[in-house]
């Protein structure tokens, strides 16, 4: 074969290979690239941190107890209903941090007796809650007697004064719980 013909055949073959995209050399061989989109990532949001809720409720002592009384046996029907509702609320909480009970009286009577009566009323509410499954270690009680009055009722005497001072006779409930 003639050198010119041979070179022209090689050149033609090389051009054919390049045009066909089939380079015999593996280094230069083009490979198809497949691009796939990744599915969107679904990240779970962390659960919100539990929030401690502070709640305050006032239980009227006249609704709970007979006048001048503090024992659990003297609870009125209405008083038991209030306490049962409070027990249910405490049981619904995911976690109870603390229950504070503060008893109060009106100004009628001896101050030392009123201080004692207010503490006995707070303790009676505590005993009711504990008797219905609330952890005693979470409950604190305090008696404040006639301190922090809600009403003053000046110039009244007798039964009218006693009726007017009813809002001062109370047990305040302070709850710290996670709902």
C-alpha positions in Angstrom: 0.0 0.0 0.0 1.0 3.4 -0.8 2.0 5.7 2.1 -0.3 8.5 1.1 -3.3 6.2 0.9 -2.4 4.6 4.2 -2.2 8.0 6.0 -5.4 9.1 4.4 -7.2 6.0 5.7 -5.9 6.6 9.2 -7.0 10.2 9.1 -10.4 9.1 7.8 -10.8 6.4 10.5 -9.8 8.9 13.2 -12.3 11.5 12.0 -15.0 8.8 11.9 -14.2 7.8 15.5 -14.3 11.4 16.7 -17.5 12.1 14.9 -19.1 9.0 16.3 -18.1 9.9 19.9 -16.4 6.6 20.4 -12.8 7.3 21.3 -11.0 4.0 21.6 -9.0 5.5 24.5 -10.7 4.9 27.9 -9.3 8.2 29.3 -11.2 10.3 26.9 -14.4 8.3 26.7 -17.4 10.4 27.6 -19.9 8.8 29.9 -23.4 9.9 30.3 -24.2 11.7 33.5 -27.5 11.2 35.2 -28.6 14.0 37.5 -31.3 13.1 40.0 -32.9 15.5 42.4 -32.8 14.3 46.0 -36.3 14.2 47.6 -36.9 17.1 50.0 -35.7 16.3 53.5 -38.4 16.1 56.0 -37.0 17.0 59.4 -39.1 16.3 62.4 -39.5 19.4 64.5 -38.5 18.9 68.1 -41.4 18.8 70.5 -41.9 22.1 72.2 -40.4 22.3 75.7 -43.0 21.7 78.3 -44.2 24.9 79.9 -44.9 25.2 83.6 -48.2 26.9 84.1 -48.9 28.9 87.2 -52.6 28.9 88.1 -54.4 30.6 91.0 -57.8 29.7 92.4 -59.7 31.0 95.4 -62.0 28.6 97.3 -64.5 30.4 99.4 -64.2 29.0 103.0 -68.0 29.5 103.5 -68.6 27.2 100.5 -66.1 24.7 101.9 -66.7 24.8 105.7 -69.4 25.7 108.1 -68.8 29.1 109.7 -65.9 28.9 112.2 -65.1 25.3 111.3 -62.2 23.7 109.6 -62.5 19.9 109.8 -62.9 17.7 106.8 -66.2 16.4 108.1 -67.7 19.8 108.1 -67.2 20.2 104.3 -70.3 21.3 102.6 -71.6 19.6 99.5 -70.6 22.6 97.4 -67.2 22.5 99.0 -66.7 18.8 98.1 -67.7 19.6 94.5 -65.1 22.4 94.3 -62.4 20.1 95.8 -63.4 17.2 93.5 -63.0 19.6 90.5 -59.6 20.7 91.8 -58.5 17.0 92.3 -59.6 16.2 88.7 -57.7 19.2 87.3 -54.5 18.1 89.2 -54.8 14.6 87.9 -55.1 15.9 84.3 -51.8 17.7 84.6 -48.8 15.9 83.0 -46.6 16.9 86.0 -47.3 18.8 89.1 -44.4 20.9 90.5 -46.1 22.4 93.5 -49.4 23.1 95.1 -49.5 26.0 97.7 -52.5 26.3 100.0 -53.0 29.6 101.9 -55.9 29.8 104.4 -57.5 33.1 105.5 -60.2 34.2 107.9 -62.2 37.4 108.4 -61.4 39.9 111.2 -64.1 38.7 113.5 -62.7 37.0 116.6 -59.3 36.7 118.3 -56.3 37.1 116.1 -54.5 34.0 117.4 -57.6 31.9 116.9 -58.0 33.2 113.4 -54.4 32.4 112.6 -54.9 28.8 113.8 -58.3 28.5 112.0 -56.8 29.7 108.7 -54.0 27.1 108.9 -56.4 24.3 109.9 -58.5 25.1 106.8 -55.5 25.0 104.5 -54.5 21.7 106.1 -58.0 20.3 105.7 -57.9 21.1 101.9 -54.4 19.5 101.8 -55.8 16.3 103.5 -58.6 16.1 101.0 -56.3 16.4 98.1 -53.9 13.8 99.5 -56.8 11.5 100.3 -57.7 11.7 96.6 -54.3 10.8 95.2 -52.3 14.1 95.1 -48.7 13.7 96.3 -48.4 15.2 99.8 -44.8 16.1 99.2 -45.9 18.6 96.6 -48.3 20.5 98.9 -47.4 23.3 101.2 -49.8 25.0 103.6 -49.9 28.3 105.3 -52.4 30.2 107.5 -52.5 34.0 107.4 -55.5 34.7 109.6 -57.1 38.0 108.7 -54.3 39.3 106.6 -54.8 40.4 103.0 -58.6 41.1 103.2 -60.6 41.2 100.0 -63.3 43.4 101.5 -63.4 45.8 104.5 -67.1 46.2 105.3 -66.9 49.3 107.6 -69.9 50.3 109.8 -71.6 46.9 109.7 -72.3 44.7 112.7 -73.7 41.3 113.5 -74.9 39.0 110.7 -74.6 41.7 108.1 -70.9 42.1 109.0 -70.4 38.3 108.9 -72.1 38.1 105.5 -70.2 41.0 104.1 -66.8 39.6 105.3 -67.4 36.2 103.6 -65.0 36.8 100.7 -62.2 37.2 103.3 -62.8 33.6 104.5 -61.0 31.6 101.9 -58.3 29.1 100.9 -56.2 30.2 98.0 -54.7 27.5 95.8 -51.6 28.2 93.8 -50.6 25.4 91.3 -47.4 25.0 89.3 -47.9 22.2 86.8 -47.1 21.1 83.2 -50.2 20.6 81.2 
